């Protein structure tokens, strides 16, 4: 009898343990990922000669999700290329252009490139990177023109890839842990402004905001990250154009200088607050939220820590490319 009771006790213990495990929440069994988005900007300028000059800003952003071992499960690249024209009278002309990916076949590379249009080649590169460890990817060998020397890459992507890798490297340094990831939204929004040369001074400015939003099976946000690349060319009365690639607003941190006069603190702190208010909301709730005429949120939770205009972040999500995490 004693032996039977002991056996029954063991069964109850084991059954109890099984029940406890079965009762664990889905959160405990969700895969753990790390995610980030970052950019790399290159600039070029041509002083005005024979009545023509220019300033160009090229911002490439990389959005990435890796698993616990650093294997890439999702990666997305795009490039915002915007150019200002300056004439001999000091008039500055610039229009915000669609990104290379947004342009698709209209970008025009497919007419002369053996491997097809820019977006097609970049998609091939992304597919090649998916499933590889990010540390190995970042040590990829390039030739003197910044093309990959890997035969599998070259089979579908013969454009230079150094700027993609530079943006990806920066993202890799800022990875944040996240769970419950099902869908990725990556996109950008660009605004431009120009000032004709008067009294010896003119300018052209390009502001590209980019972001990565990850959602769960119900399309509720589990991760959101935005940043802005703001680059300005200065033109003097002699037609000389000066421009340097600047750090993004988040990279500048406290050096951006907003904290000196903004009640809710530095720019990056306000955007971090905006991102935190997105968690648990659907993408539609974020993009459909009411804004005032200046592009600021009317939501009390957002305004409690973020009073900068947020319209560009909404537009970045509105124009985003949606992908399932593999």
C-alpha positions in Angstrom: 0.0 0.0 0.0 2.8 2.4 0.9 4.4 1.6 -2.5 1.2 2.4 -4.3 0.8 5.7 -2.5 4.4 6.7 -3.4 3.7 5.9 -7.1 0.5 8.0 -7.0 2.4 10.9 -5.4 5.0 10.8 -8.2 2.3 10.8 -10.9 0.7 13.8 -9.3 4.0 15.6 -9.1 4.7 14.9 -12.8 1.2 15.8 -13.8 1.5 19.1 -11.8 4.8 19.9 -13.6 3.2 19.2 -16.9 0.3 21.4 -16.2 2.5 24.3 -15.1 4.5 24.1 -18.4 1.4 23.9 -20.5 0.0 26.9 -18.7 3.0 29.1 -19.7 2.0 32.2 -21.7 2.9 32.4 -25.4 5.3 35.2 -24.5 7.6 32.7 -22.8 7.8 30.6 -26.0 8.1 33.4 -28.5 11.4 33.6 -30.4 13.7 36.3 -29.4 15.0 38.6 -32.1 17.1 41.8 -32.3 16.2 44.7 -34.6 17.4 48.1 -35.7 17.4 50.7 -38.4 20.2 53.0 -39.4 21.5 55.0 -42.3 24.6 56.1 -44.2 24.8 59.4 -46.1 27.2 60.5 -48.8 27.2 64.0 -50.3 28.7 65.7 -53.3 28.9 69.3 -54.6 29.8 71.1 -57.8 30.6 74.8 -57.7 28.7 76.9 -60.3 30.7 77.1 -63.5 29.2 78.1 -66.9 25.9 78.8 -65.1 25.5 75.3 -63.5 26.2 73.9 -60.1 24.7 71.3 -57.9 24.5 69.7 -54.4 23.5 66.1 -53.9 22.5 64.1 -50.8 22.3 60.3 -50.9 20.9 58.6 -47.8 20.8 54.8 -47.7 19.1 53.2 -44.8 19.1 49.6 -43.6 16.5 47.8 -41.5 17.4 44.5 -40.1 16.1 41.7 -37.8 18.4 39.0 -36.6 17.8 35.9 -34.4 19.5 35.1 -31.1 22.5 33.8 -32.9 22.9 36.8 -35.1 21.4 35.2 -38.2 19.7 37.7 -40.5 15.9 36.9 -40.7 15.0 40.1 -42.5 16.9 42.9 -44.1 15.7 45.9 -46.2 17.6 48.6 -48.0 16.5 51.7 -49.8 18.2 54.9 -51.0 16.9 58.5 -51.0 18.9 60.4 -53.7 18.1 64.1 -53.9 19.9 66.8 -56.0 19.7 70.6 -56.0 20.5 72.5 -59.1 22.1 76.0 -58.9 22.2 78.4 -61.8 24.5 81.3 -62.6 22.0 83.8 -61.1 22.1 82.0 -57.7 18.7 80.4 -58.1 18.4 77.1 -56.2 16.0 74.4 -57.4 15.3 71.1 -55.7 12.3 68.7 -55.5 11.9 65.8 -53.2 12.3 62.6 -55.2 10.9 59.2 -54.6 13.5 56.7 -53.3 15.2 54.4 -55.7 13.1 51.5 -54.5 9.9 53.5 -54.8 10.7 54.5 -58.4 11.0 50.9 -59.4 11.4 50.6 -63.2 11.2 54.3 -63.5 14.6 54.6 -62.0 16.0 53.6 -65.4 18.9 51.3 -64.6 17.2 48.4 -66.2 17.7 49.9 -69.6 21.5 49.4 -69.4 22.2 47.1 -66.5 22.6 43.4 -67.3 21.1 42.3 -64.0 18.1 44.5 -64.2 16.6 47.5 -62.4 18.0 48.8 -59.1 15.2 47.5 -56.9 15.5 44.0 -58.5 19.3 43.9 -57.8 18.9 45.1 -54.3 16.2 42.5 -53.6 18.6 39.8 -54.9 21.3 41.2 -52.4 18.8 41.1 -49.5 17.8 37.5 -50.4 21.5 36.5 -50.4 22.0 38.1 -47.0 19.0 36.5 -45.4 20.0 33.4 -43.4 23.6 34.5 -43.0 25.2 35.6 -39.8 25.4 39.4 -39.7 29.0 39.3 -38.5 30.0 37.4 -41.6 28.1 39.7 -43.9 29.8 42.8 -42.5 33.2 41.3 -43.4 32.2 40.6 -47.0 35.0 41.2 -49.5 34.6 44.0 -52.0 36.6 45.0 -55.1 38.1 48.4 -55.7 34.8 49.7 -57.0 32.9 48.4 -53.9 31.2 45.6 -55.7 30.9 42.2 -53.9 33.3 39.6 -55.2 31.0 36.8 -54.2 29.7 34.8 -57.3 26.3 34.3 -55.7 25.9 38.1 -55.1 27.1 38.9 -58.6 24.7 36.5 -60.2 22.0 39.0 -59.5 23.5 42.2 -58.1 26.4 44.0 -59.8 25.9 47.5 -58.3 28.2 48.7 -55.5 27.1 47.6 -52.1 29.4 49.4 -49.7 26.8 51.9 -48.6 24.3 49.1 -47.8 27.0 47.5 -45.6 27.9 50.8 -44.0 24.2 51.4 -43.0 23.9 47.7 -41.9 27.0 48.0 -39.7 25.6 51.0 -37.9 22.3 49.1 -37.4 24.2 46.1 -36.0 25.7 48.4 -33.4 22.3 49.4 -32.1 20.3 46.2 -32.1 17.4 46.0 -29.6 15.8 42.8 -28.3 12.2 42.2 -29.4 9.8 39.3 -29.3 6.5 38.5 -31.1 7.7 39.6 -34.5 5.6 38.6 -37.5 5.6 41.6 -39.9 8.1 44.4 -40.8 7.3 47.8 -42.1 10.3 49.8 -43.4 10.0 53.2 -45.1 11.1 56.8 -45.4 9.9 60.3 -46.1 12.0 63.1 -47.6 11.4 66.9 -47.5 13.5 69.5 -49.2 13.9 73.3 -49.0 15.9 75.8 -50.9 17.0 79.4 -50.5 18.2 81.4 -53.5 21.6 83.2 -53.1 20.9 86.7 -51.8 23.5 88.9 -50.0 26.1 86.2 -50.7 24.3 83.3 -49.1 21.9 80.6 -50.3 21.2 77.0 -49.3 19.6 73.6 -50.2 18.5 71.2 -47.5 17.4 67.6 -47.6 15.7 65.9 -44.6 15.2 62.2 -44.9 13.3 60.4 -42.1 13.4 56.6 -42.1 12.0 54.0 -39.8 11.4 50.3 -39.0 8.2 49.1 -37.3 7.6 45.5 -36.3 4.2 44.0 -35.5 2.8 40.8 -34.1 0.2 38.5 -35.5 -2.6 41.1 -34.8 -0.5 43.8 -36.5 0.1 45.5 -33.1 3.4 47.2 -32.8 6.1 45.4 -30.8 9.0 47.6 -32.0 9.4 51.0 -33.5 12.5 53.0 -34.4 12.9 56.2 -36.4 15.8 58.6 -37.2 16.3 61.6 -39.4 19.2 62.5 -41.7 19.3 66.3 -42.1 21.9 67.6 -44.6 22.4 71.2 -45.8 24.4 72.7 -48.6 25.5 76.3 -48.4 26.1 78.4 -51.5 28.0 81.7 -51.4 27.9 84.7 -53.7 30.7 83.3 -55.9 28.8 80.2 -56.6 30.9 78.0 -54.3 29.0 75.1 -52.9 29.9 73.6 -49.5 28.3 70.5 -48.0 29.4 67.8 -45.5 27.6 64.6 -44.5 26.2 65.2 -41.0 25.3 62.7 -38.3 21.6 61.8 -38.0 19.6 63.6 -35.3 19.7 60.5 -33.0 23.4 60.1 -33.6 23.9 63.7 -32.5 22.1 63.0 -29.3 22.4 65.9 -26.8 24.6 67.8 -29.3 21.6 68.3 -31.6 20.7 71.2 -29.3 17.0 71.0 -29.0 17.2 70.3 -25.3 18.2 73.9 -24.6 14.8 75.2 -25.3 12.3 72.3 -25.7 10.2 71.6 -22.6 10.2 67.8 -23.4 13.9 67.6 -23.9 16.3 66.7 -26.7 15.0 65.4 -30.1 16.1 61.8 -29.6 14.3 61.6 -26.2 11.1 62.9 -27.7 11.3 60.4 -30.5 12.0 57.6 -28.1 8.8 58.6 -26.3 6.9 58.6 -29.5 8.2 55.1 -30.3 7.1 53.9 -26.9 3.6 55.2 -27.3 3.3 53.1 -30.5 3.8 49.8 -28.7 0.5 47.8 -28.5 -1.2 50.0 -31.1 -1.9 48.8 -34.6 -0.1 50.4 -37.6 -3.5 51.8 -38.7 -4.0 53.4 -35.3 -0.6 55.1 -35.6 -1.0 56.3 -39.2 -4.6 57.3 -38.7 -4.1 59.4 -35.5 -5.1 63.0 -35.7 -2.5 65.7 -36.2 -2.7 69.5 -36.0 -1.9 71.8 -38.9 1.8 71.8 -37.9 2.0 68.0 -38.1 2.1 67.5 -34.3 0.1 64.8 -32.6 -3.1 65.6 -30.8 -2.8 62.5 -28.6 -2.3 63.3 -24.9 0.0 60.3 -24.4 2.3 61.4 -27.2 2.2 65.1 -26.2 3.3 64.2 -22.6 6.8 63.5 -24.0 6.9 64.5 -27.6 5.8 67.9 -28.9 7.8 67.9 -32.2 5.9 67.4 -35.4 5.4 63.7 -36.2 3.9 63.9 -39.7 7.2 62.7 -41.3 7.2 59.6 -39.2 3.6 58.8 -40.1 4.5 59.3 -43.8 7.5 57.0 -43.5 5.2 54.3 -42.2 2.5 55.1 -44.8 5.1 54.7 -47.6 6.7 51.6 -46.0 7.4 48.3 -47.7 5.7 45.5 -45.8 7.4 42.1 -45.4 6.8 38.9 -43.4 9.6 37.8 -41.2 11.0 34.5 -42.4 
